Amino acid sequence: MAYDNENLSNYSVLVYLLLDTEDDKLHDLAFQVLSQPLCHIEGAYTSSLYHAQRAVDLTDAADVKRLENLLFLNIVPEKIVSDEQAKSIAEKILVLDPTNEVAKDTLY
């Protein structure tokens, strides 16, 4: 829906749901909404970092997809995640999944 209407209210609904029940799936969805269809809004990538990090925290940094979201924030124009942070995240991913191409691309 956020792709269709590009309205910030989509994100507001997710924040409301997170107030009731915080979980990694809702944080991941909030990250996706801010970093994809609403990325043209100033500060969206920066705000998405919070949700990406909370999703990682809620999964004890054991979910590769959640960690990959942080790597994505290294390649956005604002480069929200530094190269040094991205390398550290990529190394964590490779411990979980030694064949992960996203992590390998970050390191090499």
N, C-alpha and C positions, 0 to 999 in steps of 0.2 A: 504494500500500500504506500509506503514511504517513497518508493520510486515513482509511483503514479502522481502523488500530490505534492511531494517535496515539502511537506509541512512539518514544522517543529513539534506540533501536537502529537505526532507519532512517538517521538522520544519522550514527551511528557507522560504519556500513558505508561511507557516502560518504567519510568522513574516512580510513578504511582504504584505499580505492581511490585517494584523492588522494595518500596517502603513496607509493604505487607509481607513479602516473602523474598528474602535475598537468597539467590542461588546463582551458580555459575552460568546456567543457561540464559537467564534473563540479562545478566551482565554481558554475556557474549552477544545477545541480540541487540542490546543498547550500543555496544561497540560497533556491530555491523551497520546499524542504522546511521550512526554518526560518521563512520568512516567510509561509507559507500554513498547512499542516496542524499545524505545531508552534508557531505564533505565540503560543499561550496559555501557553507555558512561559516563565517569567521569564528575560529576557536573550536570547530567541531573535532578536528584531529586531536587537539590538546585534551578536550573533554573525553574523547574516546579512550585515551590512555588510562584514565581512572578505571573504566569498566574492564578494559583488557587486563589490567593488573589485579583487580578484584577477582576476576574469573580465575586467574592463575592462582591467587592466594586460596580461593575456596576449593581448588582441586589439589592443593599442596604441591603445585608445580609439577604435577604428574600427567597432565593432559597436553599432548603435543600440539593439538589444534589451538588451544588457548595460548600456548607459548608462541606459536607462529603468528598470532595476532600482534604480539609485541614486535616481532621482526618486521611485520608489515609497516609499522610506524617508523621504522628506520629508513624506508624508501619513499615515504611521502615527501612532497616538496618542503614541508616544515621540518622534516627530520626530527620528529619528536623523541625517538629513541636514538641515542648516540651510537656511533660505530663500535665503541668499546662495550657498551651495554649489549648491543646486538651480538657481538662475538661471544660474550658470556652466555647469553640466552641460547645461541646456536649450539654451544658446547653442551648445555643442559639437555637440549633436544636430542643431540646425538647419543647421549647416554641412554635416553629412553628409546630412541629409534635410530640405530646406527646407519640406516639407509636413507634417512630423510634428506631429500634433495634441497629443500628450502634452506635447511641449516647448512648443508654443504656449500651451497651457493654463497651464503653469507660469509663463510670462513675462507673460501678460496676465490 
